[in-house]
Amino acid sequence: MRCLISLLLLFTSCFAQPAPNPAFREIRDVAGLPRVLLIGDSISIGYTEPVRAHLTGKANIHRIPTNGATTANGLKNLDAWLGTGRWHVIHFNFGLHDLRLMDSGHQIPIADYQTNLRAIIQRLQKTGARLIWATTTPVPNAVVNPPRRSADVLEYNAAAQKIVEESGIAVNDLYGAAYPRLRELQIPANVHFTLPGYQALGELVVQSILKALIE
């Protein structure tokens, strides 16, 4: 009997589904609070829950139901992500997946990245929401998987910055805030952050959202 129980436990553990990420949980709006949408990749997934915790009772914090990935993916799915409800603030970023190195070069070449980003911004502006662009967070000077280069982040951020400023959109400089503290906040040889790192990024996102809500 003991052997049978052990086998059942082993079988269950092998086929158990991982716990769902709370960042993707359904958000039921609290009436009277502004609606905020977070758009971004896995970095934004990491700071979603810290942002929600900080803004409890102040805003309804939604996020797209997936990893936003590249600007091409963003253009393809943007209408579905925006839905039909009103957004007061949209905090968004694309870049880390665009600059990923493939056999043929960057996953999304910088010229296409700029074209896509302009189209994304034009669509977001139609919502009437206050827009906040987050700069792409640093890639460490190390071998990372999938392959990326730290210098490319600077190039893509500079390209995005020009477009965003021309569009009159507020900038949340996550890159500038994180770069001096990478050893403290980022997982070694990885583009992702530790829990304290996501907390720190989340605080910056909260500050930018609160500023947008009072303007």
N, C-alpha and C positions, 0 to 999 in steps of 0.2 A: 504493500500500500504506500509506504514512504517513497519507494522508487517511482510509483505511478504519479504521486503528487509532484515530485521533483520534475518529472517529464512534462507534466501539464504546465507547471510554472515556466519551464524553459520554453515550451511551445508558445505560451502566451506572450512572454517577453520578446521573442523573436518577431512576432507579428503585431505587436502593440503599435498603435499609431502615435506619433509624437504629439505632444500637447500643442494646440494651435497657438500661434503667436498672438499675444494680446493686442499688438499694434493693429491687427486686422479685425478686431472685435466690432460688432455693430454698435454704433453710437445713436442713442435715442436723444434727440435734441431736448434741451431744457428751454421751455418757452421763454422768450424775452432776451435770450442770450445770443450774441452774434455767432454766425457759423463761419468756421475757418477750415480751409482745406490744405493739407500738406501733400505736395507732389515731389517725389524723388526716388532715389534708389535705396539700397540697403542701409546706407548711412542715415537716411531719413527714417527708415523703419526703426533703427536703434534709438533715435531720440523722440519718437512719437509718444511713448508712454510717459517719459519725464515731462514733456510739454503738457500733456493732458493733466498730469498731477498738479503742475504749477498753476494751470488755468482753470481748475475746478471752480465752478460758480462764477466764472468770468466769461467763458466762451465754450462753445461746442466744437471740439477738435476732431475733425474727420481726417482720414487719409485715403489715398487711392488704395484699392484692395490687392495690390501686388507691388512688385519691384518695378519702378518706372523705367529702368534700363536706359536705352538710348533715346535721343531726340526723335529718331525715326519711329520708335515704338510709342513715344509720347504723342506724336501726330496721329498715329493710327488709332489710339485709344482715348484721345483727349475728350471727345464729346461724351463718351460713356462715363468717363471719370467725373466730368462736371455735372452730369445729370441735368435735372430741371429745376432744382431748388436754387435759392439765392445764396451767394457767397459774399460775405463781407470782406474777408481777407483770404488771399491765396499765397502761400509760401511755397516756392518751387525751385527745383534745380535739376539740371541734366549736365553730364560731362564725364563722369568717372567711367561709364560704359562706352561712351563715344570714343574716348582716347585709348581704349584697350587695344593692345597690339595683336594683330592677326598676321597670318602668313603674307597677306597682300598689303599690310600697312595698318593704319588705324581702322577700327571697326566702322567709325563714321569719320571720314576725312574732314579736316577743319572747315573747308569751304562749305561742305554739306551741313556740317554742324551749325554754321552761322545761318544758312538758309532755313534750316529746320527751326532753329530757335526764334528767328523772326516770325515765322508762321505760327509757332506756339504762342508767342507773345500777342500777336494780333488776335488770336482766338480768345486768349485769356482776358484781353482788354474788353471784349464784347460782353463779359459777365458783369462789368461795372464794379467788380471787387477791387480793393486796394491790393496791389501786387508787390511781393517781396521776392527778389532774386537772391538765392544763397550761392555764394561762390563754392566751387568744388573743393572738397577737403584734400589735404596733401596725400601724395603717394610717397612712402618713405624711400630713402636712398638705399634700397636693398632689392634682392631678387624676390618678386612677389608673383603669386599665381592666382588668377591669370596675369600674364605679363603686362606691366605698365611702366612708364618712365616718369619720374618726379618732374622733370623739366617740361613735359607735355602738359601737366596741370597748369603751369604758369601761362603757357601759350593759349590753351583753351579758355582759361579764366580771363585773360586779356581780351580775347575775341568776344567773349560773352559780355564783359564789362562795357565795351564800347556800344554794343547793341542795346544793352539794358539802360545805360545812361542816356542814349539818344531817345529812348522810349519814356524817359522820366520815371523809371521804376526804382524803388528803394532797394538798397543792397545790404544784405546781411553777410558780412565778410567772415564766414566760418573758416576759410583758409588762413586768413591773417591771424585769427585768434588761436587756431589750433597749432600752427606751424612751430611757434617757439616752445610749445609744450608737448611735442610729439612723444618724447620718451616717457612722459608722465601719463598721457592720455590714450595713446594708440598702442594696439597690439604689435609686438615686434615683427618686422618683415611682413606686414599685413596692412591693407588699406582700412580695416575696420578698427573700432575703438573698444576700449574697456568700458565697463559699466560706469565708472567715474567719468570717463571720456564722453560718453553719451549724455550723462547728466550735465556736463559742462556745455556741450553743444546745445542741449535742450534749453538751458538758461538763456543762451544767446537768441535762440529762436523765440522764446517767450518774450524777451525784451523787444524784439523787432515787431512781434504781433501786437503787443500792448501799445507800442508807439503808433502803429498803423490804425489801431482802433480809436485812438483819441484825436487823430488828425482830421 
